[in-house]
Amino acid sequence: ASVWRRRNAAPGAAPFALMALAGAEYALGYAVELMAPDLPRKILCAKVEYLGLVSLAPLFFVFAVQYAGLGRYLSKRLRGGLVVTSALVFLLAASNELHRLIWVETNLRTAGSAVVLAPVRGPAFWIFTIYSYILLFAGGGLLVSVALRGGWLYRRQSLALLGGLLLPIVANVSYGLGLWPMPYLNPTPVVFSVSVALFALAILRFRLLDLVPVARQTLVEQMRDGMLVVDGLGRVTDLNPAMEGLIGRRAAEAIGRPVEEVLRGLPELVAYLRENGTVEAEVSVGEGSARRVYALSVTPLSGQPAWLPGRLIVVRDITRAKSLEAQYLQAQKMELIGHLARGVAHDFNNALTAIRGYASLAADLLPAASPAREHLERLLANVERAGRLSQQLLAFSRRQPASPRELDMNDLLDGLRDLLPYTLATQVSLEIDPAPGLWRVSADPNQMEQVLLNLLLNAVDAVSEGGRVTVSTANVVVSDEDARSDGVGLPGEYVVLSVSDTGVGMTEEVRAHLFEPFFTTKQPGKGSGLGLATVYSIVGQHGGSITVDSEAGRGTTFRVYLPRLKEPVPPAGGAGH
């Protein structure tokens, strides 16, 4: 998209980007075709591939014309003819069963261990093939002319592009003439990936589209992934702004310096750079809330002089993706445990009902002063306690639809203001800080009250005498960057309920298991381990998320993110569609 927006400033940028997309669609379609289990689906995939296939040659021709500085000759009539021809061939492929002009017949053949589509090609296919080769060779001729008349950098650009062009042509010709070792397995989509590598060489080293005139900024500098190019001597030769932000250095300060020095602040990355060959790894940097996870890719660019790039290093921030993955796995685990807990709770309730009934009957038959009656009353009290635990299990496991309504979380705090001091220990100081002008949310008030009470009780248990618990609300706009770093989930507008304490805090090991059912750090008999698991379940049902900031000895802050309500909640029981 960014390349397309700069199409007027960078001749060839738009067709180059579209050509890459068309090639990717073609290669992906062929990969899906190979995996398709039967003939009809393989034919469907082959038709979809034509969307990219019919676009490659025209886009390459347009790119070559613009790259050679001859864009003025690309009249509307010529462009329209290219588009109409590609569209016509695609429609012929899509409707092949009506005329058999693309494929006379379609069969399945075995190529090695794969079952592939082996069509008998019709006249329209061969006409289109000749047409495509004419465009490709015309574009290639323009690149040769640029190489012959241009300087050394343009010559290397053109040679890299010609190499990327010739590889799929040679592969396609050998396949079409039956010279390929596996005659029914089309190598063109696979070889195209090698062409992409040559195009990458032209872009990264020879500054393709940077000199004609400045498309490098759109192709490389605006990418979110950090990119670093290192020559054969281990010196940095190029990097983009994303990498500048990652290493905390400007390009002018980094280029020409050893990569170990440039990445000194990221020793976790440097360790992988000492390995030979291609490296694909996930690297964790930092601790606690500052922890980031990166996907590191190191690709050798071999066969080059030492003053040319030796390795291409790409660093992608996947912190948010890993956080979402962890949340998904946690949700799956909670769902599984919930099913188990629900079954146990129901069976447990049935047993308790029988015990309660017989114990009550026996107690009624005994005199009031009987010692046995006192024992039975204690038994009944423990039955009631077990019943409450069973209800907690059911509350945790039940994915029951909530009864959401438009809710002001400040009203929830006001409603609990009188109750909270009696809920908390007398030696704990409580502060309530509602934000003015708080946005509304769609939530079940009873479930939100349960969330708040569980978080408060958890905070009180962590605070010693003289400690403080703070409950606050806030309107928060989560940017895409914040969502990646904080693990909130999706960017957007949220109402945040925060419960902070000045207690003992927790370690990373405790945080990793915090929302798991039955996990507790309390003494046996002091807690069921279901409170925070229930909170996690309720918040998830409301489309929100919960985060924890804590360090051992420095207290803990829980933040519940609830999506802002932008439309009124329909009344319960209203008519549906």
Order of alpha helices (4+ residues) and beta strands (2+ residues): alpha-alpha-alpha-alpha-alpha-beta-beta-beta-beta-alpha-alpha-alpha-beta-beta-alpha-alpha-alpha-alpha-beta-beta-beta-alpha-alpha-beta-alpha-alpha-beta-beta-alpha-beta-alpha-beta-alpha-alpha-beta-beta
